[in-house]
Every structure is written in structure tokens, then in C-alpha cells.
């Protein structure tokens, strides 16, 4: 029995998110199916977190218990050969038996991409909007999110009933050629949280509401107080950090 | 009557190439349909050249005769709003009545992208191969293509029966992170020519045949002498240059 950890990259476009569901194409479903074929036995893969339908991952971290030994480079090649073109394994290592990709994750990093130009090439990976956003408003709104806060207002209703407190270590907007990237780093994220944060900040930057609304939105703990969710195709799970750092260095 | 010139970007993935065909989704078909709706009259769009099914364009140049006046920025916005997400207009100007996007094009630039890593994000835009290619062989093979040559051996049979002489001004391979890009600049290109050139060079770099075969392949003027065509999704029409330079500077 070996506890193996893997970094996965996937294009979320054609997936109904991470979590396995009957009759749906999901990343977990497609990945487990290949692993089970390879090992000839049912297996269960644990991810650092579930990504929603349409959300991409550059560095999702997962683990599973391998029933028998296989050289890691052979496993790596075999999996990439078997997996569909929209999922790839970037790295594999063997970890302590108690390692758990979700429970042991310390910091999760997300990116959200916005494009101001209509670019057919790569349109699957950014939210296109014609009018430019006010950068000062965006940065101001982002600052209110840092620290330990209750994110109920940015959480899909009826989900995660218990603890909705997340610690945001850092978040900022970066100017890119013809667009923007929002970077956010936290200990955990609730369902659709980054997308509803981005959607709310975009409304502020468009002047629909002031950036100074942010503390009040957090305080009322009500999803109705926040703005609409940004579309999933601009969002990337960038990387996940554990006690000992980033898997693979 | 105004002769308008436009630069188009498109993602070739879901098109059966540039040229309009009944019951097929083509770039020309989708583009003309929008223009005709906008002007309320049948129109014909001329491109610098036809791109094959699956081939992308960053800077395809087209022209058409507009039956009535419309401010160019309004036309630009209207078209981008009407066009599907996989076609965009990047630039428009009015040109002399005799300008013809194909006949007046002086230099056409293509890029071919190869990736050595399985990357789900952006996999639509590069040919993925696991084993690295010998760069010296690739560069050596490319050098034989420069100058005025008959490219019958790199042309789809039964197509373009007449003049198959093209002048290649420059071509070279560039090393990129986790892959390569082939750049080629010529006065004209035959159908599937860049893809069969790339496919043949890849066979050489894999040791299937020596790079020194290139002069003989050109000389025999027979498609059977060359290698298989590289897949279309790695190929981009980058830009087209006219007597007065690149449209839009």
C-alpha cells in the first residue's frame, strides 16, 4: 500500500467540475476510471478541493492509495497516455500514509483572468469584457477581504452549513497586456467563492456600488448582498501548498 | 462604394477552413453571413489565402466592397458583437478601390507550434509529442527551403495544377519553454504546404530520414516523396504584408 500524491492540470471547459457524479463527465470520474483500469481494482481519489463546472486547474493536488507498487515514472507515462487530452499529470511522489490532499492543504492559490479584447485564441481561459475596469476600485475592494472573515455572503446558499470562516492571506489585481489577473491566496475556499468575489468587485469597478460596500456585504452574511458570480472559464486553481511546501518543489 | 480591409483572428478548431462551402461551418461563411446581415445585401469577402480546416489565424487579412458608408469604429464594434466567439476583427481601414487581399499580398508569415509536455490548457494550439526533436536536424532541413523552389512535393495532389513555385524568404525553428515554434515567411503557400513541410522535418529530426534528403524531395516534384502532414491545430497564419507594409502598422 502506497499513498501517492499527484499534481493534475485540466481544462475545465468540458467537465461538470471535479466531483464524480452519475452520468456526468467529471475530472474525478475520468481520472478514477483510468486509475482503476491501470490497477485493476476500485480506487478513490481525494483532491485538495472540488473545482466547479467549467473551472480550470494548473496545479490541483490529489492523492490515492495504490494497491501495489509501480515505478512512478512508468505510472506517470501510463496515466498521461490513458487520460483524455484535457487532463494531464504533471508530477507524482509517494507521501506518508497519513497524507490527505484536502485536510493537509495549508494554502490554496486561485487566479481569475479578464480580457479586454475579443481574442478567439484562448477565449476559453478568460472572461471577456469590452469596457475597462477601474483598477483603484478593484484594489480597494480586494483589501477588505484580507484576514479571517466569514464568507457566507460569497457562498452558494445551502452549502457548507457549518464553518464559513476563511483566512485570506493575500489578494490583488495585476495588469496584463489587454486585461487583468486577480490573484487570491487563502487557507480554504467555499463553493463558488472566488467567482462571487470577482463578480462583486467587477460590479464595484463598474460603479454599480462602491468598494466601501465590501465590509457590509461580509457582515450581513447573506448571499443576496453580494453581486453575481463571474463566469467559471476565467478561473484557475493555480497551486496548493502543504506543510512542507509545494509538491515537487 | 468603399473597399474595406480587415484583420481577422480566428480559432480554427471548429471550422472547416476558410472557404465557404454548403452545409459546412467555415470562417468565410460565418463572416459573410454577419456582414450581409449588417449591410442588408449579398457581399463577397476576399482573403489573403485560404486556411485549411483546423488551422488558426492571428492576422488573416480580408477585404470587401461595402455598399454604403458606416463609421469604421462602429462597424468594428458591431461585427465583433455579431460574430461568434471564435472569430474577431482586430483592425479595419479603407483602402484604394483596386486593393485585393490575395493578389496584393507580398509576404505571408506562418507559425507552427510543437509542445513536448502534455498541457490541457492550450492543447488546441500546439502539436503535442513526447519525445524531443533534434534541433540541429530541424534547422539544417529548414535551410534547404529558402529561395525560389517548386513545392509540388509539399502540395496536396490535384490541386493548383499550374504554378507551384514559391519563394521562401526565411524559415527557422525557435526553442520555447517546453516546445518549439517553426517560423516561415514566403511570397505564397500552396495548400497544406506548411503542414507537409513540418511533418517532413519532424520525420528527419526523429531519424526516419536525413535532413540532406530535402533537396531531393523538392527535386522529384512528387507528394509521395515527402513525409506526412503535421496536424492542423499547431498551425497559425500569423500576418500578411502588403506593398505598404502590415495593415494597421
Boltz contact constraints between the chains, C-beta under 6 A:
constraints:
  - contact:
      token1: [A, 9]
      token2: [B, 120]
      max_distance: 6.0
  - contact:
      token1: [A, 10]
      token2: [B, 120]
      max_distance: 6.0
  - contact:
      token1: [A, 11]
      token2: [B, 120]
      max_distance: 6.0
  - contact:
      token1: [A, 11]
      token2: [B, 121]
      max_distance: 6.0
  - contact:
      token1: [A, 80]
      token2: [B, 118]
      max_distance: 6.0
  - contact:
      token1: [A, 85]
      token2: [B, 123]
      max_distance: 6.0
  - contact:
      token1: [A, 86]
      token2: [B, 120]
      max_distance: 6.0
  - contact:
      token1: [A, 87]
      token2: [B, 120]
      max_distance: 6.0
  - contact:
      token1: [A, 88]
      token2: [B, 118]
      max_distance: 6.0
  - contact:
      token1: [A, 88]
      token2: [B, 120]
      max_distance: 6.0
  - contact:
      token1: [A, 118]
      token2: [B, 80]
      max_distance: 6.0
  - contact:
      token1: [A, 118]
      token2: [B, 88]
      max_distance: 6.0
  - contact:
      token1: [A, 120]
      token2: [B, 9]
      max_distance: 6.0
  - contact:
      token1: [A, 120]
      token2: [B, 10]
      max_distance: 6.0
  - contact:
      token1: [A, 120]
      token2: [B, 11]
      max_distance: 6.0
  - contact:
      token1: [A, 120]
      token2: [B, 86]
      max_distance: 6.0
  - contact:
      token1: [A, 120]
      token2: [B, 87]
      max_distance: 6.0
  - contact:
      token1: [A, 120]
      token2: [B, 88]
      max_distance: 6.0
  - contact:
      token1: [A, 121]
      token2: [B, 11]
      max_distance: 6.0
  - contact:
      token1: [A, 123]
      token2: [B, 85]
      max_distance: 6.0
